[in-house]
Amino acid sequence: MAYIKAISYYLPERVVTNEELVKAFPEWSVEKVAQKVGVNSRHLAASDETAGDMAEKAARKLFEEYHIQPESIDFLLLCTQSPDYFLPSTACILQDRLGIPTSAGAFDYNLGCSGCIYGMAVAKGLIAAGIAKNILLLTAETYNKYLHPEDKSNRSIFGDGAAACLISTEGFAEIQDFVLGTDGKGADNLIVKTGAARHMLPTGKSQEDDEGHIWYDDYLYMNGGAIFNFTLDAVPAMIQQLLEKHHLSQDDINYYVFHQANKFMLSTIRKFCVLPKDKFYINLENVGNTVSSTVLIGLKDCIERQVIKPNDTVMIAGFGVGLSWGGTILKFQ
């Protein structure tokens, strides 16, 4: 069996408030941004601060907070879509920087909004196979480095951040079975088109999409309408599959912690699936959408505020870029 044994997270020092954001977009108001996406402020990585730097800070915070020795880690997983280098794997660099033994395995995996869930699934598999006993799962993203300065929608939503989670053979929350899914047909709906092998050089090109948003080849593009429709197709089905797989009903779930995409999308999912408001986590106000770190940040927040208590059954889920989705059930001890 696999358990969550520790959770911590790190947020960059720089904070961008809605007041600062609307100075660049005078057609918006502070209230409109807050109402639309549910974010009042977000943290941005410094110009010389990478996902690897943030992941290291989250890991060190985890070690200190839970009195964990780096020597006890026997595998390291890093979920990021903004690695320090194309190669080597940033996880390999972090192994050295964190003082984790050279006998530990380490690799990056490129996934976004569902990345935390996928990482938990891999970690549970490593434990089940007898390959590792203490897996350090790190999530870190600097999406803001890939946003066009005039992209007001994405600049209002995304924040940078990193999280760290120790998954082990014992802990405070048992990780149960998973539902995972992928639909690559929607890859173009959330994409940075240039920079990698398919289109290595910047094009400087842009075009207007069906919603009137500008798609810049050289920056992150998100087709909000398509992602919203995908979410309403994938997430309710995933919730039902998770309940059936675990022989549970909605009444058996004490709390839901889903990827914090934006307030409107989360509220729509909750209403569409008829989930109780007092059991459904929405808290983007001071963090924003930190991509793969939102679920771990949310869990940490709920544990600290005692919203999640011992013996609770909690559903966690992520969904987005890929397109991909994943969920599991946590049984708190």
Salt bridges, closest charged atoms under 4 A:
GLU20 OE2 - ARG14 NH2 3.33
GLU27 OE2 - LYS152 NZ 3.03
GLU49 OE2 - LYS57 NZ 2.88
ASP53 OD1 - ARG97 NH2 2.87
GLU56 OE2 - ARG60 NE 2.99
GLU56 OE1 - ARG97 NH2 2.38
GLU65 OE2 - LYS300 NZ 2.47
GLU170 OE2 - LYS5 NZ 3.27
ASP177 OD1 - LYS124 NZ 3.89
ASP183 OD1 - LYS185 NZ 3.05
ASP209 OD2 - HIS213 ND1 3.98
GLU211 OE1 - HIS213 ND1 3.41
ASP301 OD1 - ARG305 NE 3.06
GLU304 OE2 - LYS300 NZ 3.97
